[in-house]
Amino acid sequence: MEQDRSGQRGGPAFIMRGEAMSRIETFVAAAFAFAITMLIISLDAIPTSADEFVAAAKQIPAFAASFASIVSIWYAHAMWCKKYGLEDKTTIWLSALLVFIVLVYIYPLRLVMQGLFEFLSDGFFPFEMEFSSYWEVRFMFAFYAVGFLALAVTFILFYFHTLRLRKSLELTEYELFDIRSRIFEWAAILTVCVMALAFALLLPSDSIAYSPFSFMLLFPIMGAIGWWREAEGRKIIAKHGYDVE
């Protein structure tokens, strides 16, 4: 009979249960690679003149920021797979949902990044889309916030699913703490997304461009959560005598 090892003293703090790539992880990785390809293809044709080359080069910051966002989402899923190695129906459905969100979210992500760099550079970096009303701007920012919100909800569900299987996975006390702290982390991201959505819908028209800047709150929030998780994790490791090598 399987036993819950959450109270076990000694042994490894974390057990990598999915070190070999599963079919689910491979599928998700391939879908994310396709999403990045869509980013590249959307940069239009190969430049045929110096002016076109300069215009294409100005797209690099927005592409780099979009690329980094997609890679960070892929990495979060890949690490979850490595840690817990689950391949049940819930994992399949949640992974499929994650891929769907990313593929829908890829173009709004690129547009918002273009808009950010256009705003910060006072027009030096280009923004491709044209708007005829403030409602269209609100819709784009709201759509972006909803996409990020859906990602946060999906990862919260991933970790709640893992927590539900804590006995069969024989999770250690440190692993239980890590899962709960990840839920807290994604809940904080979810809160910022709700804030950004509210700003996109409610800010006055002349201030709507500042709505996406609410996502800047993620940097200090994630930094503070990371510091807290590391400090608390060390306490749990010391308390239970876990091996962290």
SEPAKE-372158 format. One record per residue (C-alpha): residue in three letters; x, y, z. Coordinates in steps of 0.1 Angstrom, whole numbers, padded with zeros to 4 digits, always signed. Each point is the difference from the previous one (the first is absolute). Last residue first. Example, Ala and Ser with C-alpha at 12.3 -4.5 7.8 and 13.67 -1.06 7.14 Angstrom:
<rs>
ser+0137-0011+0071 ala-0014-0034+0007 
</rs>
This chain:
<rs>
glu+0218+0175-0035 val-0029+0012+0020 asp+0000-0027+0027 tyr-0028+0006+0024 gly+0005+0003+0037 his-0036+0006+0008 lys+0003+0033+0018 ala+0030+0012-0020 ile-0017-0007-0033 ile-0032+0017+0013 lys+0019+0031+0011 arg+0019+0002-0033 gly-0033-0001-0019 glu-0014+0028+0021 ala+0029+0023-0010 glu-0001-0011-0036 arg-0037+0004-0003 trp+0001+0035+0017 trp+0027+0012-0024 gly-0019-0013-0030 ile-0032+0016+0012 ala+0017+0033+0004 gly+0016-0002-0035 met-0033-0011-0015 ile-0018+0030+0015 pro+0028+0024-0010 phe+0000-0011-0036 leu-0038-0007-0003 leu-0009+0036+0007 met+0012+0008-0035 phe-0032-0017-0012 ser-0018+0032+0011 phe+0018+0017-0029 pro-0025-0017-0024 ser-0027+0026+0010 tyr+0021+0032-0006 ala-0012+0004-0036 ile-0035+0003+0014 ser+0007+0034+0015 asp-0017+0023-0025 ser-0029-0024-0003 pro-0007+0001+0038 leu+0009-0033+0017 leu-0029-0025+0005 leu+0004-0028-0024 ala+0037-0003-0004 phe+0006+0009+0036 ala-0024-0028+0011 leu+0018-0025-0022 ala+0034+0011+0014 met-0013-0004+0035 val-0014-0035-0008 cys+0034-0009-0015 val+0018+0013+0031 thr-0022-0023+0021 leu+0007-0030-0022 ile+0037+0006+0003 ala-0004+0000+0038 ala-0020-0032-0003 trp+0028-0015-0022 glu+0025+0007+0029 phe-0024-0014+0027 ile-0005-0032-0020 arg+0038-0002-0004 ser+0003+0004+0038 arg-0024-0028+0005 ile+0019-0023-0023 asp+0034+0009+0015 phe-0014-0006+0035 leu-0013-0034-0010 glu+0033-0008-0016 tyr+0019+0010+0032 glu-0023-0022+0021 thr+0007-0029-0023 leu-0024-0012-0026 glu-0009-0037-0001 leu-0014+0003-0035 ser-0030-0022+0009 lys-0005+0020+0032 arg+0005+0035-0016 leu-0024-0006-0029 arg-0024+0028+0009 leu+0031+0023+0004 thr+0010-0008-0036 his-0035+0009-0013 phe+0002+0032+0020 tyr+0033+0007-0016 phe-0012-0004-0036 leu-0033+0019+0008 ile+0021+0030+0012 phe+0019-0003-0032 thr-0032+0002-0021 val-0013+0029+0021 ala+0032+0020-0007 leu-0001-0007-0037 ala-0037+0011-0001 leu+0009+0033+0017 phe+0028+0006-0026 gly-0026-0005-0028 val-0025+0022+0018 ala+0025+0028+0004 tyr+0009-0002-0037 phe-0036+0001-0010 ala-0006+0030+0023 phe+0029+0019-0015 met-0012-0007-0036 phe-0037+0008+0009 arg+0010+0033+0017 val+0019+0010-0031 glu-0029-0008-0022 trp-0024+0020+0023 tyr+0024+0029-0003 ser-0010+0003-0037 ser+0015-0003-0035 phe+0030-0020+0009 glu+0029-0009-0022 met+0022-0031+0005 glu+0036-0002-0009 phe+0018+0017+0028 pro+0035+0011-0009 phe+0030+0007+0023 phe+0010+0037-0002 gly-0035+0012+0009 asp+0007+0016+0034 ser+0024-0028+0009 leu-0019-0011+0031 phe-0034+0002-0018 glu+0012-0019-0031 phe+0017-0025+0023 leu-0032-0007+0019 gly-0022+0000-0031 gln+0023-0026-0017 met-0002-0021+0032 val-0038+0003+0000 leu-0001-0010-0036 arg+0022-0030+0005 leu-0020-0013+0029 pro-0033+0006-0018 tyr+0015-0021-0028 ile+0012-0029+0022 tyr-0031-0003+0023 val-0021-0023-0021 leu+0029-0024-0004 val+0010+0004+0037 ile-0036-0006+0012 phe-0004-0031-0021 val+0033-0015+0011 leu-0009+0006+0037 leu-0034-0016-0006 ala+0017-0031-0015 ser+0022-0002+0030 leu-0030+0002+0023 trp-0018-0027-0019 ile+0030-0023+0000 thr+0008+0006+0036 thr-0036-0008+0010 lys+0000-0032-0021 asp+0031-0013+0017 glu+0036+0004-0011 leu+0017+0013+0032 gly+0038+0002+0003 tyr+0000+0021+0032 lys+0032+0021+0000 lys+0009-0003-0037 cys-0035+0008-0012 trp-0003+0030+0022 met+0034+0011-0012 ala-0011-0003-0036 his-0032+0020+0007 ala+0018+0029+0016 tyr+0027-0001-0027 trp-0026+0002-0028 ile-0015+0031+0017 ser+0034+0016+0003 val+0008-0008-0036 ile-0032+0017-0012 ser+0008+0031+0020 ala+0036+0002-0011 phe-0010-0004-0037 ser-0026+0029+0004 ala+0027+0022+0016 ala+0025-0009-0028 phe-0026+0005-0027 ala-0009+0035+0013 pro+0037+0009+0003 ile+0008-0014-0035 gln-0027+0018-0020 lys+0023+0030-0006 ala+0023-0023-0019 ala-0028-0006-0025 ala-0004+0037-0007 val+0038+0003-0003 phe+0000-0029-0025 glu-0028+0016-0020 asp+0019+0032-0002 ala+0032-0019-0011 ser-0019-0018-0028 thr-0014-0034-0007 pro-0011-0010+0035 ile-0013-0036+0004 ala-0038+0000+0001 asp-0024+0004+0029 leu+0009+0002+0037 ser-0030-0023+0006 ile+0021-0029-0010 ile+0023+0005+0030 leu-0028+0002+0025 met-0017-0030-0016 thr+0033-0019+0004 ile-0001+0008+0037 ala-0035-0015+0002 phe+0012-0031-0019 ala+0028-0004+0026 phe-0026+0002+0027 ala-0020-0027-0017 ala+0030-0022-0003 ala+0008+0004+0037 val-0036-0007+0009 phe+0000-0032-0020 thr+0033-0011+0014 glu-0012+0006+0036 ile-0031-0020-0006 arg+0019-0029-0016 ser+0023-0001+0030 met+0035+0013+0001 ala+0022-0021+0023 glu+0007+0016+0034 gly-0037-0002+0011 arg+0001-0009+0037 met+0027+0024+0011 ile+0000-0005+0037 phe+0004+0031+0022 ala+0012+0003+0036 pro+0020-0032-0003 gly+0002-0023+0030 gly-0002+0010+0036 arg-0030+0001+0022 gln-0034-0011-0014 gly-0030+0021+0009 ser-0011+0006-0035 arg+0007-0037-0009 asp-0036-0010-0006 gln-0001-0037-0003 glu-0007-0023-0029 met-0013-0035+0009 
</rs>
